[in-house]
């Protein structure tokens, strides 16, 4: 584990400290849980990519400009 420091607004710190105390947990444990939940959230790009491949491909000549741009964005994201 890596030790780090953060700064919180006093109001948030006091509320977090009280919540940790009520739960019988350390403040650090509550912060670690919050960070883990934050990192587990899907990003907006993940939602777009989840639809890729769900529909039949269209011939390139039938694509509208915005469809072509969307397809290119998905391909670029996959290459990263």
N, CA, C and O of each residue as an XYZ file, in Angstrom:
320
protein
N       0.837     -1.172      0.000
C       0.000      0.000      0.000
C       0.884      1.238      0.000
O       1.954      1.254      0.609
N       0.428      2.263     -0.684
C       1.179      3.514     -0.762
C       0.498      4.549      0.117
O      -0.721      4.713      0.074
N       1.288      5.236      0.904
C       0.762      6.274      1.781
C       0.657      7.581      0.998
O       1.560      7.944      0.245
N      -0.461      8.280      1.191
C      -0.657      9.555      0.512
C      -1.422     10.503      1.437
O      -1.994     10.089      2.445
N      -1.414     11.748      1.077
C      -2.151     12.747      1.843
C      -3.137     13.441      0.922
O      -2.857     13.666     -0.255
N      -4.301     13.779      1.475
C      -5.289     14.548      0.735
C      -5.783     15.678      1.628
O      -5.659     15.624      2.851
N      -6.335     16.687      1.001
C      -6.940     17.775      1.756
C      -8.432     17.759      1.461
O      -8.848     17.666      0.306
N      -9.238     17.850      2.526
C     -10.685     17.868      2.410
C     -11.215     19.146      3.038
O     -10.606     19.688      3.960
N     -12.346     19.628      2.544
C     -12.989     20.724      3.254
C     -13.332     20.251      4.678
O     -13.670     19.085      4.882
N     -13.244     21.142      5.633
C     -13.458     20.759      7.032
C     -14.800     20.072      7.226
O     -14.893     19.079      7.947
N     -15.842     20.595      6.586
C     -17.179     20.020      6.728
C     -17.197     18.557      6.270
O     -17.785     17.706      6.937
N     -16.549     18.263      5.128
C     -16.500     16.893      4.618
C     -15.675     15.997      5.529
O     -16.052     14.855      5.790
N     -14.559     16.510      6.009
C     -13.707     15.729      6.907
C     -14.472     15.337      8.171
O     -14.439     14.181      8.593
N     -15.156     16.306      8.766
C     -15.885     16.015     10.006
C     -17.018     15.020      9.765
O     -17.243     14.126     10.581
N     -17.723     15.170      8.658
C     -18.808     14.239      8.339
C     -18.262     12.836      8.078
O     -18.851     11.848      8.519
N     -17.144     12.745      7.367
C     -16.533     11.453      7.087
C     -16.017     10.798      8.360
O     -16.195      9.597      8.565
N     -15.385     11.581      9.202
C     -14.883     11.052     10.476
C     -16.030     10.510     11.321
O     -15.904      9.445     11.927
N     -17.148     11.232     11.366
C     -18.312     10.792     12.136
C     -18.913      9.517     11.535
O     -19.265      8.593     12.269
N     -19.029      9.464     10.212
C     -19.569      8.269      9.562
C     -18.680      7.051      9.814
O     -19.179      5.955     10.070
N     -17.371      7.247      9.740
C     -16.437      6.145     10.009
C     -16.572      5.670     11.448
O     -16.560      4.468     11.715
N     -16.699      6.616     12.376
C     -16.841      6.263     13.796
C     -18.116      5.450     14.021
O     -18.101      4.433     14.715
N     -19.226      5.914     13.423
C     -20.496      5.190     13.583
C     -20.418      3.778     13.011
O     -21.041      2.855     13.537
N     -19.652      3.610     11.936
C     -19.519      2.302     11.297
C     -18.447      1.436     11.948
O     -18.290      0.264     11.605
N     -17.709      2.023     12.890
C     -16.641      1.267     13.545
C     -15.468      0.999     12.614
O     -14.799     -0.029     12.720
N     -15.228      1.924     11.709
C     -14.151      1.771     10.736
C     -13.215      2.959     10.818
O     -13.549      3.997     11.389
N     -12.050      2.790     10.243
C     -11.113      3.915     10.202
C     -11.508      4.862      9.073
O     -12.162      4.469      8.107
N     -11.100      6.100      9.220
C     -11.337      7.086      8.183
C     -10.646      6.652      6.890
O     -11.217      6.769      5.806
N      -9.429      6.158      7.009
C      -8.670      5.713      5.833
C      -9.393      4.581      5.107
O      -9.404      4.541      3.877
N      -9.993      3.665      5.858
C     -10.720      2.561      5.244
C     -11.919      3.078      4.443
O     -12.200      2.583      3.351
N     -12.610      4.056      4.980
C     -13.749      4.653      4.272
C     -13.295      5.371      3.003
O     -13.965      5.291      1.974
N     -12.170      6.067      3.070
C     -11.638      6.751      1.885
C     -11.243      5.725      0.835
O     -11.530      5.920     -0.347
N     -10.593      4.639      1.233
C     -10.210      3.595      0.274
C     -11.443      3.000     -0.409
O     -11.432      2.756     -1.615
N     -12.499      2.769      0.363
C     -13.738      2.242     -0.215
C     -14.335      3.223     -1.228
O     -14.776      2.820     -2.304
N     -14.347      4.505     -0.878
C     -14.894      5.518     -1.781
C     -14.086      5.597     -3.075
O     -14.658      5.728     -4.157
N     -12.771      5.517     -2.968
C     -11.919      5.556     -4.165
C     -12.181      4.327     -5.028
O     -12.268      4.446     -6.251
N     -12.308      3.155     -4.421
C     -12.575      1.931     -5.175
C     -13.907      2.027     -5.917
O     -14.008      1.609     -7.071
N     -14.926      2.574     -5.261
C     -16.224      2.738     -5.915
C     -16.140      3.738     -7.056
O     -16.739      3.529     -8.111
N     -15.414      4.805     -6.857
C     -15.244      5.815     -7.907
C     -14.560      5.208     -9.133
O     -14.987      5.439    -10.264
N     -13.509      4.439     -8.908
C     -12.762      3.852    -10.015
C     -13.539      2.745    -10.727
O     -13.256      2.451    -11.888
N     -14.502      2.132    -10.061
C     -15.294      1.056    -10.665
C     -16.412      1.584    -11.555
O     -17.001      0.823    -12.322
N     -16.711      2.880    -11.462
C     -17.793      3.455    -12.275
C     -17.408      3.436    -13.742
O     -16.254      3.684    -14.090
N     -18.374      3.141    -14.603
C     -18.063      3.195    -16.038
C     -17.850      4.629    -16.488
O     -18.473      5.555    -15.968
N     -16.974      4.799    -17.448
C     -16.754      6.131    -18.015
C     -17.706      6.321    -19.182
O     -18.189      5.333    -19.735
N     -17.993      7.555    -19.576
C     -18.916      7.766    -20.690
C     -18.530      7.007    -21.961
O     -19.408      6.526    -22.678
N     -17.257      6.895    -22.245
C     -16.811      6.159    -23.428
C     -17.129      4.677    -23.357
O     -17.360      4.041    -24.385
N     -17.142      4.119    -22.151
C     -17.466      2.697    -21.995
C     -18.884      2.409    -22.465
O     -19.135      1.352    -23.044
N     -19.815      3.329    -22.227
C     -21.201      3.119    -22.633
C     -21.311      3.084    -24.153
O     -22.039      2.258    -24.702
N     -20.601      3.964    -24.829
C     -20.644      3.988    -26.293
C     -20.054      2.695    -26.843
O     -20.633      2.076    -27.735
N     -18.915      2.289    -26.318
C     -18.260      1.082    -26.828
C     -19.077     -0.173    -26.555
O     -18.931     -1.162    -27.273
N     -19.930     -0.159    -25.541
C     -20.727     -1.345    -25.237
C     -21.738     -1.636    -26.342
O     -22.239     -2.757    -26.430
N     -22.048     -0.652    -27.186
C     -22.991     -0.853    -28.275
C     -22.306     -1.277    -29.569
O     -22.974     -1.680    -30.521
N     -21.005     -1.189    -29.608
C     -20.268     -1.540    -30.827
C     -20.490     -3.014    -31.163
O     -20.382     -3.883    -30.297
N     -20.797     -3.278    -32.410
C     -20.977     -4.651    -32.859
C     -22.355     -5.224    -32.608
O     -22.595     -6.387    -32.934
N     -23.263     -4.459    -32.046
C     -24.596     -4.976    -31.750
C     -25.543     -4.869    -32.938
O     -26.632     -5.443    -32.914
N     -25.151     -4.157    -33.952
C     -26.033     -3.931    -35.098
C     -25.310     -4.349    -36.372
O     -24.081     -4.360    -36.439
N     -26.097     -4.689    -37.367
C     -25.512     -5.117    -38.635
C     -24.745     -3.964    -39.275
O     -25.222     -2.830    -39.277
N     -23.569     -4.242    -39.813
C     -22.810     -3.174    -40.460
C     -23.521     -2.684    -41.726
O     -24.200     -3.449    -42.410
N     -23.351     -1.418    -42.012
C     -23.926     -0.813    -43.206
C     -22.805     -0.578    -44.215
O     -21.663     -0.330    -43.830
N     -23.122     -0.654    -45.477
C     -22.099     -0.343    -46.487
C     -21.605      1.089    -46.294
O     -22.387      1.980    -45.961
N     -20.333      1.304    -46.499
C     -19.716      2.613    -46.258
C     -20.413      3.723    -47.041
O     -20.535      4.844    -46.548
N     -20.871      3.421    -48.257
C     -21.510      4.472    -49.060
C     -22.873      4.897    -48.497
O     -23.402      5.940    -48.881
N     -23.439      4.100    -47.596
C     -24.732      4.450    -46.994
C     -24.578      5.189    -45.663
O     -25.567      5.649    -45.093
N     -23.358      5.303    -45.172
C     -23.141      5.981    -43.894
C     -23.294      7.488    -44.039
O     -22.822      8.083    -45.008
N     -23.939      8.077    -43.092
C     -24.017      9.532    -43.013
C     -22.725     10.011    -42.353
O     -22.023      9.220    -41.722
N     -22.404     11.300    -42.493
C     -21.160     11.833    -41.923
C     -21.044     11.514    -40.436
O     -19.995     11.059    -39.980
N     -22.121     11.751    -39.674
C     -22.026     11.527    -38.228
C     -21.838     10.053    -37.906
O     -21.190      9.729    -36.910
N     -22.392      9.135    -38.728
C     -22.176      7.705    -38.513
C     -20.711      7.344    -38.762
O     -20.122      6.546    -38.032
N     -20.141      7.939    -39.792
C     -18.748      7.669    -40.125
C     -17.821      8.181    -39.017
O     -16.866      7.504    -38.636
N     -18.108      9.373    -38.510
C     -17.297      9.930    -37.420
C     -17.387      9.056    -36.175
O     -16.391      8.839    -35.485
N     -18.587      8.558    -35.894
C     -18.778      7.700    -34.721
C     -17.985      6.406    -34.879
O     -17.321      5.958    -33.945
N     -18.060      5.809    -36.067
C     -17.318      4.573    -36.320
C     -15.816      4.791    -36.179
O     -15.116      3.952    -35.612
N     -15.320      5.915    -36.691
C     -13.898      6.222    -36.574
C     -13.495      6.412    -35.114
O     -12.416      5.983    -34.707
N     -14.360      7.056    -34.325
C     -14.058      7.264    -32.904
C     -13.968      5.938    -32.167
O     -13.108      5.761    -31.304
N     -14.836      5.024    -32.496
C     -14.818      3.703    -31.842
C     -13.537      2.962    -32.217
O     -12.885      2.370    -31.357
N     -13.181      2.993    -33.482
C     -11.953      2.312    -33.912
C     -10.729      2.926    -33.241
O      -9.822      2.197    -32.837
N     -10.685      4.247    -33.114
C      -9.554      4.895    -32.444
C      -9.484      4.470    -30.981
O      -8.396      4.222    -30.460
N     -10.631      4.383    -30.315
C     -10.671      3.994    -28.900
C     -10.167      2.562    -28.730
O      -9.446      2.266    -27.778
N     -10.540      1.683    -29.640
C     -10.098      0.276    -29.565
C      -8.579      0.170    -29.725
O      -7.952     -0.707    -29.130
N      -7.987      1.064    -30.529
C      -6.550      1.010    -30.786
C      -5.729      1.517    -29.614
O      -4.528      1.254    -29.553
N      -6.340      2.235    -28.684
C      -5.593      2.808    -27.554
C      -5.263      1.775    -26.531
O      -4.638      2.088    -25.517
